[in-house]
Structure formats: C-alpha cells, structure tokens
Amino acid sequence: MIKKIFSVLVASALGVSIENNLTEIIQNYRYHGIESTQKILEKMLTKEKFWLEALQNQDTDFGYYEGTHFLFLSDKNTTELFLYRIENGHLTQLNKVSTIVGIGEGAKKIEGDKITPIGVYSFVDRLDKLDQYYGPMAFVTNYPNIYDRILRRTGSGIWLHGLPLNGNREEKNTKGCIAVENNIIHDFNKTINYEKTLLISYENSFPKVEKSDLAAILAMLYRWKEAWSNNDIKTYLSFYDTGFRKSDGMALKRFSEYKTRIFAKKEDKHISFSYIDISPYPNVENKKLFRVSFMQHYKAYKNKAVTYTSNDSKELYVEIKNNAPLIMIEK
C-alpha cells in the first residue's frame, strides 16, 4: 500500500499520469533538488484530492488502517462477533461467531453496571490460568479509553474471553465482557497478534464511513503537522474544537497558552507520522466521531542543535462538524 500511495502522491504532485511519474519526479529532483521535491510531496499530503485517489480502491467501510492487522466487530444487538484480517487496505472476513455480552443497552457508564462498552478498544494483554469462569484465556481491552475517561466513565476488566470450563453456561450475560466458545477463543489466539488488533463494539448499526470523511481527516492531519512544523500557532489551533480536552483534562484555553509559549521558541522541527489508523467511533452522543492513532516521530532544533526528540504513539478523537474535522481529544 505504501508503494501505491507514493505513486499516487508523485502523480498528483506533478500533475501527471501514474505511468509518467518516475520521469517527472527525477527531472524535478535534477533541476530543483531533493528539498524542493520533498516540499512538493509534503504539500500534496495536505490535499483531500490526493487522499480520495489513494483510498479509491481500498476497503474503507470499517475505517483506514496502516498499523492494525486484525479487526474485531462486535454487534451488541445481534450478539455477533466478526473477525477481519487487514492487508494492504483490503479486508478478509476470517470468522463470524455468536457471543454472550453484558446486560443493558447503550454505553457502559459506571463500574458494576454489567454493560458491555460501545467504542473502539485496543488489546493490552493476553491472560491465561484464569478463574474457570472465564474459560481458558482472555484478551484484555483498554476500557476505559481516553474518550471514556473524559466522559468520566468507570469500570475495568473488560475482556474478550471464553466460557466456564465446568460447563455451567446458564447465565446468558457477562459482567460487561464479550464471551465466546472456548474452541473459538483458542482459534483467535492462533490467528491474531493482539497487539495489532482493534475491537469496535457497537449497537444496532455500524457507523457509516465515507471515503470523503477519511480523506478530510488525513488531509487535516498533514495540515496540522505543517502548521506545527512552521510554528504557525493560529493555524495550528484552528484544528481544535472549542470543547477540546487533553487526555489529562486540560481545556483549550490552557492548552493554547502552553502551545503559544512552545511555538514562541521558534525552533526548527522535523515531524513525521507512520502507521496511521482511523476508526469510526460508535457513540451514544450521536457524534460523527473517529479515533485516529499513529506513531509520531519528532525532533526539535535550535541553532542546528537537537533540543528535544521523541518517538511516541499518538491518539486523537476527531469529530466531523459542518463537513470539517476538528480535534476533540488528544493524547
């Protein structure tokens, strides 16, 4: 997929067909150098038109994924669980099984309500040697995630696990977890890499994903990076919603003041993104919401000396408002 995106990018940047892009990019490099060529390519990453073309032949019904290899979709209403493999922008359904989920409709709110959460969750651990009630093993989700914590939702221990080893399966609900037959949980363990797997839990209907929304978010991400790299604080802050919260609870006013001080240093920056994932985020608030995650590679310089460097995972919650993506939450 990376090779295809590069080919589309080159063609879009130079206004030529895919077949002619190598000649044109080499000529641009000969006459103007690598920095000029890189600037052209970087600029095209900020264009929705480029991303629409890059997404054209990809399976995007469930989002856009560069870093995630497997995707679970859990429908709380039908109690069905789907497993997909993601390869080069294409989805393959590997399994569809029946599940037992928690009681109650809607999103999980407080510890002990026994409701299965709605949202997008990563797996943070794999457990075995459990109480026999949970079957032979379990995959541990990161509930409550950042979105849940901002909404002050509580609880923990939301797992994808097996069924009681003693055969007592009379209880037709869990304590908020998702339970499957024990042979199925074993199959999942053989198939997936849980560290590269996401779970999307929803109710009644899966959020509709438009390629135009994904293109808008991807272009916004690179415009946001461009403003950040250029110390353009006004443009940078324009990508944040007025109700924005950092994962630590910091509101937009304090965040703006903090970033203004940082940008005032006028440091040179090199920022790059990799392994971008964009998942539609089911929610009871009826927002057109997406979870965006990626690896962020950052270096800051002053007088050509490195002042700060980091390679961290980044997580944003982005809402589409009036056809424009805005950052609601950032970690």
C-alpha positions in Angstrom: 0.0 0.0 0.0 2.9 2.4 0.8 4.2 2.0 -2.8 0.8 2.7 -4.3 0.3 5.8 -2.1 3.8 7.1 -3.1 2.9 6.6 -6.8 -0.4 8.4 -6.4 1.4 11.2 -4.5 4.0 11.7 -7.1 1.5 11.8 -9.9 -0.8 14.2 -8.0 2.1 16.4 -7.1 3.3 16.8 -10.6 0.0 16.7 -12.4 0.9 13.7 -14.5 -0.3 10.1 -15.0 1.0 7.3 -12.8 2.9 5.9 -15.8 5.0 9.1 -16.2 5.6 9.9 -12.5 9.2 8.5 -12.3 10.4 10.6 -15.1 8.8 13.7 -13.8 10.0 13.3 -10.2 13.6 12.6 -11.3 13.5 15.7 -13.5 12.2 17.8 -10.7 15.0 16.4 -8.5 17.6 17.2 -11.1 16.5 20.8 -11.6 15.4 21.8 -8.1 17.0 19.2 -5.7 15.7 16.9 -3.0 14.4 19.6 -0.7 12.2 21.1 -3.4 10.9 17.7 -4.3 10.1 16.8 -0.7 8.2 20.1 -0.2 6.0 19.3 -3.2 5.2 15.8 -1.9 4.6 17.1 1.6 2.2 19.7 0.3 0.2 17.1 -1.6 -0.3 15.1 1.6 -2.4 18.1 2.8 -4.8 17.8 -0.1 -8.1 15.9 0.2 -8.0 15.2 -3.6 -4.8 13.1 -3.2 -6.3 11.1 -0.4 -9.5 10.4 -2.2 -7.5 9.0 -5.1 -5.3 6.9 -2.7 -8.4 5.5 -1.0 -10.2 4.8 -4.2 -9.6 1.0 -4.4 -9.3 0.3 -0.6 -11.9 -1.3 1.6 -12.8 1.6 3.9 -16.3 0.5 5.3 -14.7 0.0 8.7 -12.0 2.7 8.5 -8.5 3.2 7.3 -5.6 1.1 8.7 -1.8 1.1 8.3 -0.8 -0.3 11.7 -3.7 -2.6 12.6 -3.6 -6.1 11.1 -6.8 -7.6 12.6 -10.2 -6.1 13.4 -13.0 -7.4 15.6 -16.5 -6.0 15.1 -18.9 -6.8 18.0 -22.6 -6.1 17.5 -24.2 -6.0 20.9 -27.7 -6.1 19.4 -27.3 -9.3 17.4 -24.6 -10.7 19.7 -22.4 -11.5 16.7 -18.6 -11.1 16.5 -16.8 -10.7 13.2 -13.0 -11.1 12.7 -11.3 -9.5 9.7 -7.7 -9.5 8.5 -6.4 -6.2 7.1 -3.8 -6.5 4.3 -2.7 -3.6 2.1 -6.0 -1.8 2.5 -8.2 -4.8 1.9 -10.4 -6.8 4.3 -10.9 -10.5 4.6 -13.5 -11.9 6.9 -12.0 -14.8 8.8 -14.8 -15.6 11.2 -18.3 -14.8 12.4 -19.4 -16.3 15.7 -22.1 -15.9 18.3 -21.3 -14.2 21.6 -22.6 -13.5 25.1 -22.4 -9.9 26.1 -23.3 -7.8 29.1 -26.8 -6.8 30.1 -28.2 -3.4 29.3 -28.3 -1.1 26.3 -26.0 1.8 25.3 -22.6 2.6 26.6 -21.0 1.4 29.8 -21.0 4.3 32.3 -20.1 3.1 35.8 -18.3 0.2 37.4 -20.7 -2.7 38.2 -23.4 -1.8 35.7 -22.5 -5.0 33.8 -22.9 -3.2 30.4 -20.6 -4.0 27.5 -18.9 -0.8 26.3 -19.5 0.9 23.0 -16.5 2.3 21.2 -13.0 1.4 19.8 -10.6 -0.5 22.0 -7.1 -1.9 21.7 -5.9 -5.1 23.4 -3.3 -4.5 26.1 -2.7 -8.1 27.4 -3.4 -11.8 27.0 -4.2 -13.8 30.1 -4.4 -17.5 30.8 -4.6 -19.5 34.1 -7.7 -17.7 35.0 -10.7 -18.4 37.2 -12.5 -21.2 35.3 -15.5 -18.9 34.8 -13.6 -17.0 32.1 -12.6 -20.1 30.2 -9.0 -21.0 29.1 -7.8 -17.5 28.2 -8.8 -13.8 27.7 -7.7 -10.8 25.7 -7.8 -7.6 27.9 -9.1 -4.4 26.4 -8.1 -0.8 27.3 -11.5 0.1 28.6 -11.9 2.9 29.9 -10.1 4.5 26.9 -9.4 8.2 26.7 -12.9 9.1 25.4 -14.5 7.1 28.3 -12.3 8.8 30.9 -13.1 12.3 29.6 -16.8 11.4 30.0 -16.0 10.1 33.5 -16.9 6.5 32.7 -15.6 4.0 35.2 -15.0 0.3 35.5 -12.3 -2.1 34.3 -11.6 -5.6 33.3 -13.5 -5.7 30.0 -12.2 -8.8 28.2 -12.8 -11.0 25.2 -12.8 -14.4 26.9 -14.0 -18.0 26.8 -16.9 -19.7 28.7 -16.8 -21.5 32.1 -14.7 -24.7 32.0 -17.2 -26.5 34.3 -19.8 -26.4 31.5 -22.2 -24.2 33.6 -23.4 -21.8 30.9 -26.9 -21.0 32.2 -26.0 -17.3 32.7 -26.8 -15.6 29.4 -24.9 -12.4 30.1 -21.5 -11.4 31.2 -20.3 -8.6 33.5 -19.6 -6.4 30.5 -17.2 -8.7 28.7 -17.6 -10.4 25.4 -17.6 -14.2 25.8 -17.2 -16.9 23.0 -16.9 -20.6 22.9 -13.6 -22.0 24.1 -12.6 -23.5 20.8 -13.2 -20.1 19.2 -11.0 -18.2 21.7 -8.3 -20.8 21.1 -8.6 -20.2 17.3 -8.4 -16.4 17.8 -5.2 -16.9 19.8 -3.7 -18.8 17.0 -4.7 -16.3 14.4 -4.3 -12.8 15.7 -1.5 -10.7 17.1 -3.4 -9.0 19.9 -1.0 -6.0 19.9 -2.0 -5.2 16.3 -5.7 -5.8 16.8 -8.6 -3.5 17.5 -12.1 -4.2 18.8 -15.0 -2.0 17.6 -18.1 -2.6 19.8 -21.4 -1.1 18.5 -25.2 -1.5 18.9 -27.8 -1.8 16.2 -25.9 -0.4 13.3 -22.2 0.2 12.4 -21.3 3.9 11.8 -21.3 4.6 8.1 -17.8 5.5 6.8 -17.4 7.8 3.8 -14.1 8.0 1.9 -14.6 11.7 1.8 -14.5 11.8 5.7 -11.4 9.7 5.8 -9.7 11.9 3.1 -10.7 15.0 5.1 -9.2 13.6 8.3 -5.9 12.5 6.6 -5.5 15.9 4.8 -6.3 17.7 8.1 -3.7 15.6 9.9 -0.9 16.7 7.5 -2.1 20.4 7.5 -2.0 20.2 11.3 1.6 18.9 11.1 2.5 21.6 8.6 1.3 24.3 10.9 3.1 22.7 13.8 6.4 22.4 11.8 6.1 26.1 10.7 5.4 27.4 14.3 2.1 28.8 12.9 0.2 28.9 16.1 -3.0 30.5 14.7 -3.4 27.8 12.0 -2.4 25.0 14.4 -5.0 25.9 17.0 -7.7 26.3 14.3 -7.8 22.4 14.1 -9.1 22.2 17.7 -12.7 22.3 18.8 -13.8 24.8 21.4 -14.7 21.9 23.7 -11.3 20.3 23.3 -9.7 18.3 26.2 -6.3 16.9 26.6 -6.2 13.3 28.0 -5.2 14.8 31.3 -8.2 17.1 31.3 -6.5 20.3 30.2 -9.1 22.5 28.4 -8.5 24.5 25.2 -7.5 27.8 26.9 -4.7 26.4 29.0 -3.6 24.2 26.1 -3.5 27.3 23.8 -1.4 29.2 26.3 1.0 26.3 26.7 1.4 25.8 22.9 1.9 29.5 22.3 4.8 29.5 24.7 6.3 26.5 22.9 5.8 27.9 19.4 7.4 31.3 20.5 10.7 29.5 20.9 10.8 29.4 17.0 12.5 26.0 17.0 13.0 24.1 13.8 11.1 20.9 13.8 11.1 17.7 11.9 7.8 15.7 12.4 6.7 12.6 10.6 3.8 10.1 11.1 3.6 6.4 10.4 1.1 3.5 11.0 -1.9 5.8 10.8 -5.2 4.2 11.8 -8.6 5.9 11.5 -11.6 4.0 13.1 -15.2 5.2 13.2 -16.2 5.6 16.8 -19.7 4.3 17.8 -21.2 6.5 20.4 -24.5 7.3 22.1 -23.9 11.0 21.8 -24.7 10.8 18.1 -21.4 12.4 17.0 -19.7 11.7 13.7 -16.6 10.7 15.7 -13.3 8.9 14.7 -10.4 7.5 16.7 -7.1 8.4 15.0 -3.9 6.8 16.1 -0.3 6.9 14.7 3.3 6.8 15.6 4.8 10.3 15.8 8.5 10.9 15.2 9.5 14.4 16.5 12.8 16.3 16.6 13.2 20.0 17.6 16.3 22.0 16.8 17.7 25.4 17.9 20.7 26.7 16.1 21.0 23.3 14.5 21.4 21.6 17.9 18.8 19.0 18.9 16.7 20.3 21.8 14.1 17.5 22.0 13.3 14.2 20.4 10.6 11.6 20.8 9.0 8.6 19.2 5.6 8.1 20.7 2.2 6.7 19.9 -0.4 9.4 19.4 -4.2 9.2 19.8 -6.7 11.8 18.7 -10.5 11.8 18.8 -11.8 13.8 15.8 -15.3 14.9 15.1 -16.7 15.9 11.7 -18.6 19.1 12.2 -20.1 21.0 9.2 -18.0 18.7 6.9 -14.8 19.7 8.7 -12.7 17.6 11.1 -11.9 19.0 14.5 -9.8 17.6 17.2 -11.9 16.9 20.4 -9.4 14.9 22.5 -5.6 14.4 22.2 -3.2 12.1 24.0 
